[in-house]
Amino acid sequence: MKKRAIVFLIGFLCYGISLEAQSLNDLLTNESAEGPVPVEALFKATRVINGHSVKQLRKGDLDLRISHRFGRVNSGAYEFFGLDQSNIHLSLEYGLLDRLMVGVGRGTFEKTTDAFARYNFTNQQTGKGAFPLTISYLSSIECIGLKWGDTERTNYFSSRLSFTQQLLVARKFSKLTVQLMPTLVHRNLVATEIDQNDLFAMGVAGRFKLANRLALNAEYYYVVRPVPQRTSEKMYNPLAIGFDIETGGHVFQIMLTNSQGMREGGFIGKTSGSWLKGDIHLGFNISRVFTLDTKKKQ
């Protein structure tokens, strides 16, 4: 009789353990089936290097950005290999909504003032029903502030303006993020009749995470031009390679690039340096994000 009671008790406990394990598995399955989960940190800054990334500022976040490009490395010892020369760009970017950010800036390259708006249509997700891509749309305007070269002719303010429309499509694969950037730049005024007012470029960028606070970035824009190239000055496709370094609340980017321009109207169509000839600029970006939304601080 005692043996039967012991066997019954052991069977009952095994059955209970089985039910508990089954319930736990069901709970985990239900949790994973609740819906898609956003993928974070495709990029750590709103710029890959020169061009935009799909990184979006959250509502109420303000990003103070300082960008700097030295002269050409092949300028020699007299110019301290480019360090005697510099271009700088200062900008403020703000998250109006979690999906919408705007920005304004001023740079010494052609004394350019710029403004932009960027909207995130989708965010990459994982899990059941997940969308596989992050897609953003950028619209920007730039105004050249240089004095008119020819004061004898009629000069219009609209001749200073250029416009950029860009689609950013990105996907993260574990430590690697890949981004495509089809881009259209329209310039109201060009140097000569043979220069193009409209430039189409296809950009490709990537980020590879090397460590928790270190990543390798690269970007390249292929600018579609007639062959042979019909421009008053030989131009090249912009290529940039650099590193992201996170230091507390800052993101520090150091790079090498053949372009002095730090906005689309500058580095797309106005890159006069060649990597093969050593026309390379050392540069850096510093990004510091402040949270202005008091509710998020609490």
C-alpha positions in Angstrom: 0.0 0.0 0.0 2.8 2.4 0.9 4.6 1.5 -2.3 1.5 2.4 -4.3 1.2 5.8 -2.5 4.8 6.6 -3.2 4.4 5.7 -6.9 1.3 7.9 -7.1 3.0 10.8 -5.4 6.0 10.6 -7.7 3.7 10.4 -10.8 1.7 13.4 -9.5 4.8 15.5 -9.0 6.2 14.6 -12.5 2.8 15.6 -14.0 2.8 18.9 -12.1 6.4 19.7 -13.2 5.4 18.8 -16.8 2.4 21.1 -16.6 4.5 23.9 -15.2 7.2 23.6 -17.9 4.5 23.5 -20.5 2.9 26.6 -19.2 6.3 28.4 -19.1 6.9 27.5 -22.7 3.4 28.7 -23.7 4.1 32.0 -21.9 7.4 32.5 -23.6 5.8 31.7 -27.0 3.0 34.1 -26.3 5.5 36.9 -25.4 7.5 36.4 -28.5 4.3 36.4 -30.6 3.1 39.7 -29.2 4.5 41.7 -32.1 7.7 43.1 -33.7 10.5 44.7 -31.7 12.4 47.8 -33.0 16.1 47.3 -33.9 18.3 49.9 -32.2 21.5 51.6 -33.0 21.8 51.1 -36.8 24.0 54.2 -36.6 25.2 56.1 -33.5 25.1 59.6 -35.0 22.7 61.4 -37.5 25.6 61.5 -40.0 27.5 58.5 -41.3 30.4 60.8 -42.1 29.5 63.6 -44.5 26.0 62.4 -45.4 22.9 61.7 -43.3 22.3 58.3 -41.6 18.9 57.0 -40.6 19.7 57.7 -36.9 16.7 59.7 -35.7 16.6 62.2 -32.8 13.8 61.5 -30.4 11.2 64.2 -29.6 12.7 66.9 -27.5 16.4 66.0 -28.2 18.8 68.7 -29.4 22.0 67.8 -31.2 24.8 70.3 -31.2 27.2 69.3 -34.0 30.7 70.6 -34.9 32.3 69.4 -38.1 35.9 70.2 -39.2 37.9 69.4 -42.3 41.6 70.2 -42.7 43.4 70.9 -46.0 44.8 68.3 -48.3 47.4 65.9 -46.9 49.5 66.2 -50.1 49.9 69.9 -49.6 53.3 69.2 -48.1 55.2 70.3 -45.0 54.8 74.0 -45.7 51.0 73.6 -45.1 51.8 71.1 -42.3 50.2 68.4 -44.5 46.9 70.3 -44.5 46.6 71.1 -40.8 47.3 74.8 -41.5 44.0 75.0 -43.4 40.5 74.3 -42.2 36.8 74.4 -43.0 34.2 74.2 -40.2 30.5 73.7 -40.0 28.3 74.3 -37.0 24.7 73.0 -36.7 21.8 72.5 -34.4 19.4 69.6 -35.0 16.2 69.0 -33.1 13.6 66.2 -32.8 10.2 67.7 -33.3 8.6 64.3 -33.1 10.0 60.8 -32.7 9.9 60.4 -36.5 10.6 64.0 -37.6 13.7 66.0 -37.1 14.9 69.4 -38.4 18.2 71.2 -38.5 20.0 74.4 -39.4 23.7 75.1 -39.9 26.4 77.4 -41.2 29.7 76.4 -42.8 32.8 78.2 -44.0 32.8 76.1 -47.3 31.4 78.7 -49.7 30.0 80.4 -46.6 27.0 78.1 -46.8 23.9 78.3 -44.7 21.6 75.2 -44.8 18.4 73.8 -43.3 16.8 70.4 -43.6 13.9 68.2 -42.5 14.0 64.4 -42.3 11.1 62.0 -41.6 11.3 58.3 -40.7 8.6 56.3 -42.5 9.6 53.0 -41.0 12.0 51.4 -38.5 13.6 48.0 -38.8 12.1 45.4 -36.5 12.5 41.8 -35.4 9.9 39.3 -34.4 6.5 38.3 -35.8 5.2 40.6 -38.5 8.5 42.6 -38.4 9.4 45.2 -41.1 13.0 44.5 -42.3 14.1 48.1 -43.2 14.5 51.6 -41.8 13.4 54.1 -44.4 13.8 57.9 -44.1 13.2 60.9 -46.4 15.4 64.0 -46.4 14.7 67.4 -47.9 17.2 70.2 -47.6 18.1 73.7 -48.9 21.5 75.4 -49.0 22.4 79.0 -49.6 25.8 80.1 -50.8 27.0 83.3 -49.1 30.0 84.2 -51.2 30.2 87.6 -52.8 29.1 87.7 -56.4 32.1 87.2 -58.7 30.6 89.4 -61.4 28.8 92.5 -60.0 28.1 94.0 -63.4 25.4 91.5 -64.2 22.0 91.1 -62.6 22.4 88.7 -59.7 19.4 87.0 -58.1 19.2 85.6 -54.6 17.6 82.4 -56.0 20.9 81.8 -57.9 22.5 81.1 -54.5 20.2 78.2 -53.7 20.5 74.5 -54.2 18.1 71.7 -53.1 18.5 68.1 -52.1 16.0 65.3 -52.1 17.2 62.0 -50.7 15.8 58.6 -49.7 17.7 56.6 -47.0 17.1 52.9 -46.8 19.1 50.9 -44.2 19.2 47.5 -42.6 21.3 46.1 -39.7 22.8 42.6 -39.9 24.2 41.9 -36.4 27.3 44.1 -36.2 27.0 45.4 -39.8 24.6 48.1 -41.0 24.2 48.9 -44.7 22.5 52.0 -46.1 21.6 53.1 -49.6 21.0 56.8 -50.5 19.5 57.6 -53.9 19.9 61.4 -54.1 18.9 64.3 -56.3 20.7 67.7 -56.0 19.3 70.7 -58.0 21.5 73.8 -58.3 19.7 76.9 -59.5 23.0 78.4 -60.9 26.0 76.5 -62.2 29.4 77.9 -63.3 29.1 77.4 -67.0 26.6 76.2 -69.6 28.2 72.8 -69.8 27.7 72.2 -66.0 24.6 70.3 -64.9 21.9 71.9 -62.8 20.5 68.5 -61.7 22.8 65.8 -60.3 21.7 62.3 -59.5 23.8 60.3 -57.2 23.6 56.8 -55.6 25.2 56.6 -52.2 26.1 53.5 -50.3 27.3 53.6 -46.6 28.1 51.1 -43.9 28.9 50.8 -40.3 30.7 47.8 -38.6 30.7 47.6 -34.9 34.3 46.8 -33.6 33.7 47.2 -29.9 31.0 48.5 -27.5 32.1 52.1 -28.1 34.0 51.9 -31.4 32.7 51.4 -35.0 34.2 51.6 -38.5 32.2 53.8 -41.0 32.4 54.3 -44.7 30.4 56.1 -47.4 30.6 56.5 -51.2 28.5 58.5 -53.6 28.5 57.7 -57.3 27.5 60.8 -59.2 25.9 60.2 -62.6 27.6 62.4 -65.2 27.8 62.3 -69.0 30.9 60.5 -70.5 33.1 62.2 -71.3 32.4 64.5 -68.3 31.1 67.9 -69.3 32.1 70.2 -66.5 34.2 73.3 -66.3 36.4 71.6 -63.6 37.2 67.9 -63.1 35.1 66.5 -60.3 35.3 63.2 -58.4 33.0 60.9 -56.5 33.1 61.6 -52.7 34.6 58.8 -50.6 35.0 58.9 -46.8 36.3 56.4 -44.3 36.3 56.9 -40.5 35.6 55.8 -37.0 32.8 56.4 -34.5 34.0 56.8 -30.9 31.4 57.1 -28.1 32.6 59.1 -25.1 29.9 59.5 -22.6 27.2 61.8 -24.0 29.3 62.6 -27.1 29.9 60.8 -30.4 33.3 61.7 -31.8 33.9 60.8 -35.5 37.3 61.0 -37.1 37.7 60.4 -40.9 39.6 60.7 -44.1 37.7 62.1 -47.1 38.4 63.7 -50.5 35.7 66.3 -50.0 35.8 69.6 -48.2 32.0 70.0 -48.4 30.0 68.8 -45.4 26.5 69.1 -46.9 25.0 67.3 -49.9 25.3 70.4 -52.2 29.0 70.6 -51.4 30.3 67.1 -51.5 28.0 65.9 -54.3 29.2 67.6 -57.5 31.9 69.8 -55.9 34.4 67.2 -54.8 37.6 68.3 -56.7 40.0 66.0 -54.9 41.1 62.6 -55.9 42.1 59.8 -53.5 44.5 58.4 -56.0 46.4 61.7 -56.2 46.5 62.1 -52.4 43.9 64.9 -52.3 42.7 63.6 -48.9 41.4 65.7 -46.0 41.7 64.7 -42.3 38.5 65.7 -40.4 36.3 65.1 -37.5 32.7 65.5 -36.3 31.6 66.0 -32.7 28.0 65.4 -31.7 26.5 66.2 -28.3 22.8 65.5 -27.6 20.8 67.4 -25.0 17.4 66.4 -23.8 15.1 69.4 -23.6 11.9 67.5 -22.9 11.6 67.7 -19.1 9.2 64.8 -19.0 11.9 62.5 -20.4 14.3 63.5 -17.6 12.0 62.6 -14.8 
